[in-house]
């Protein structure tokens, strides 16, 4: 699951974890991986994962490679643990449980939504029409939707500003995005 929540990855069976020595795979292990692993992985994950399994020769030994694909629907999680407990991520050589922030990022990625394009539940009137006209020479709402400055509510024709719109064209963005504040400090002395 951790690989699928990232960019995918490979599990290599037949290399000693401690010494990194190629030790190969015996027939019993090979048969077990081919016969049991795909179904176990598919049944244990949601959305269900299908891995590619193949063999490769390294130093005159046969190793097995389980290629876990990039998950197109995220987060991928262990069914019996559910979300958020069953969501894992890969951090270098380690697998760890994902925190809530990472899970939310995976969900945005799943929707192909990035932070800058998220909707701010406020009237589009908070955007400065003068600033918009300075940049776009007009206040054309269709163009602003295409530029992702404002977005349409899916259920209605109502429009809302996006994070980008508020940060770029609102006189007081910190009222709508609390972290949109810059504090400057000057230190005196030597």
Rosetta blueprint (number, residue, H / E / L):
1 X L
2 X L
3 X L
4 X L
5 X L
6 X L
7 X L
8 X L
9 X E
10 X E
11 X E
12 X E
13 X E
14 X L
15 X E
16 X L
17 X L
18 X L
19 X L
20 X L
21 X L
22 X E
23 X L
24 X L
25 X L
26 X L
27 X H
28 X H
29 X H
30 X H
31 X H
32 X H
33 X H
34 X H
35 X H
36 X H
37 X H
38 X H
39 X H
40 X H
41 X H
42 X H
43 X H
44 X H
45 X E
46 X E
47 X L
48 X L
49 X L
50 X L
51 X L
52 X E
53 X E
54 X E
55 X E
56 X E
57 X E
58 X E
59 X L
60 X L
61 X E
62 X E
63 X E
64 X E
65 X E
66 X E
67 X E
68 X E
69 X L
70 X L
71 X L
72 X L
73 X L
74 X L
75 X L
76 X L
77 X E
78 X E
79 X L
80 X L
81 X L
82 X L
83 X L
84 X L
85 X L
86 X L
87 X E
88 X E
89 X E
90 X E
91 X E
92 X L
93 X L
94 X E
95 X E
96 X E
97 X E
98 X L
99 X L
100 X H
101 X H
102 X H
103 X H
104 X H
105 X H
106 X H
107 X H
108 X H
109 X H
110 X H
111 X L
112 X L
113 X L
114 X L
115 X H
116 X H
117 X H
118 X L
119 X E
120 X E
121 X E
122 X E
123 X E
124 X H
125 X H
126 X H
127 X E
128 X L
129 X H
130 X H
131 X H
132 X H
133 X H
134 X H
135 X H
136 X H
137 X L
138 X L
139 X L
140 X L
141 X H
142 X H
143 X H
144 X H
145 X H
146 X H
147 X L
148 X L
149 X L
150 X E
151 X E
152 X E
153 X L
154 X L
155 X L
156 X L
157 X L
158 X L
159 X E
160 X E
161 X E
162 X E
163 X H
164 X H
165 X H
166 X H
167 X H
168 X H
169 X H
170 X E
171 X L
172 X L
173 X H
174 X H
175 X H
176 X L
177 X L
178 X L
179 X L
180 X L
181 X L
182 X L
183 X L
184 X L
185 X L
186 X L
187 X L
188 X L
189 X L
190 X L
